[in-house]
């Protein structure tokens, strides 16, 4: 091989290498843009996740909810007993009102 052939071959290799580098730079630049887009979306997700975690931390525990249900059931039972005990009082009041209306007092 003569020197001119070697130079021509080297020029072709360098041109191919330059083309490969240009293609690689174009592909990686696009992926960098995609990565930046993903990171910008990720920031929004972190904020939403932090808000969700804060609201979950403020929610009552299962034990607390169970205790509240038991307490409400006890209160309902007590109110039912009071209602039954007030029925005779209501009947007496009704009879007394009828008696007063009959005697016009």
C-alpha positions in Angstrom: 0.0 0.0 0.0 1.2 3.4 -0.9 1.0 6.3 1.4 -1.8 7.9 -0.5 -3.9 4.7 -0.1 -3.2 4.6 3.6 -4.2 8.3 3.9 -7.4 7.6 2.0 -8.1 4.6 4.1 -7.4 6.6 7.3 -9.7 9.4 6.0 -12.5 6.9 5.5 -12.0 5.4 9.0 -12.0 8.9 10.5 -15.1 9.9 8.6 -16.9 6.7 9.7 -15.8 7.4 13.3 -17.0 11.0 13.1 -20.3 9.8 11.7 -20.7 7.2 14.5 -19.8 9.9 17.2 -22.4 12.3 15.7 -25.1 9.6 15.7 -24.2 8.6 19.3 -24.2 12.3 20.4 -27.7 12.8 18.9 -29.1 9.7 20.5 -27.7 10.5 24.0 -28.8 14.1 23.8 -32.3 12.9 23.2 -32.1 10.5 26.1 -30.8 13.2 28.3 -33.8 15.3 27.5 -36.0 12.4 28.3 -34.2 11.9 31.6 -34.7 15.6 32.4 -38.4 15.3 31.6 -38.7 12.2 33.9 -36.9 14.0 36.7 -39.2 17.0 36.4 -42.3 14.7 36.7 -40.6 12.8 39.5 -40.6 16.0 41.6 -44.3 16.3 41.3 -44.8 12.7 42.4 -42.6 13.2 45.4 -44.8 16.1 46.5 -47.9 14.1 46.0 -46.5 11.2 47.8 -45.5 13.4 50.8 -49.0 14.8 50.9 -50.5 11.3 50.9 -48.1 10.1 53.6 -49.0 13.1 55.8 -52.7 12.4 55.4 -52.2 8.7 56.3 -50.3 9.6 59.4 -53.2 11.8 60.6 -55.7 9.0 60.1 -56.8 7.2 63.2 -55.5 3.7 63.9 -57.7 0.6 63.6 -57.7 0.2 67.4 -59.0 3.7 67.8 -61.7 3.2 65.3 -62.7 0.0 67.0 -62.8 1.7 70.4 -65.0 4.5 68.9 -67.4 1.9 67.5 -67.7 0.2 70.9 -68.3 3.5 72.6 -71.0 4.5 70.1 -72.7 1.1 70.6 -72.7 1.7 74.4 -74.1 5.2 74.0 -76.9 3.8 71.7 -77.7 1.2 74.3 -77.9 3.8 77.0 -80.1 6.0 74.9 -82.4 3.0 74.2 -82.7 2.4 78.0 -83.4 6.0 78.7 -86.1 6.0 76.0 -87.8 3.0 77.5 -87.7 4.6 81.0 -89.2 7.8 79.6 -92.2 6.1 78.0 -94.1 5.9 81.4 -93.3 9.5 82.1 -94.7 10.5 78.7 -97.9 8.4 79.4 -98.4 10.1 82.7 -97.8 13.5 81.2 -100.4 12.7 78.5 -103.0 11.6 81.0 -102.4 14.7 83.1 -102.8 16.9 80.1 -106.1 15.1 79.2 -107.3 15.5 82.8 -106.5 19.2 82.8 -108.2 19.7 79.5 -111.3 17.9 80.8 -111.4 20.0 84.0 -110.4 23.2 82.0 -107.8 24.4 84.4 
